[in-house]
């Protein structure tokens, strides 16, 4: 079964997707990590992400791998760039502040989308991102679009950063999310929007367990329908 979970920043996609993948015995794949990887490497190599040609060339040149966690340091997976473990670098504030412009570069999206499709079409995957159900895996068996108020999402992101010891105010988190929402929704290539057949879930007033339970019920409904169709 292929499950696609899309939604804006801090809507709960990663936490929900990871929990579902663990319970289903599926691969968990957060597409945002690859965009963060390109952003981190571009900042390290060029000092900025302003040169879109250079950033695109870097995305083509580097070989990325997303693996199950190789260390017990709180990571959900391990991200390698030409065999270098860059996982812990991907949550740096400077990466957070620059990943949306990088994800809007058409050539970067083309290269990374092809890689993500290869992984997703193997099946038995829970893939989360912004355009999984619309572009990367439109053939997904179940498509979920998670959302929440921007204030709730900013609070969640602020608390995550505090837990990691990062220095950022709530107001900074709120401003960052609003700008990222604007970029994601208005980019010309694969803008953030729910697939026409996606099921929308507002997580503003829901905790992790409640959201996971709702999606488990949707999966069970899908399984029953498939069983019924197979018997006909």
Secondary structure, 3 states (H helix, E strand, C coil): CEEEEEECCCCCHHHHHHHHHHHHCCEEEECHHHHHHHHHHHHHHHCCCCCHHHHHHHHHHCCEEEEECCCCCCCCEEEEECCEECHHHHHCHHHHHHHHHHHCCHHHHHHHHHHHHHHHCCCCEEEEECCHHHHHCCCCCEEEEEECCHHHHHHHHHHHHHHCCCCCCHHHHHHHHHHHHHHHHHCCCCCCCCCCCCEEEECCCCCHHHHHHHHHHHHHHHHHHHHHHHHC
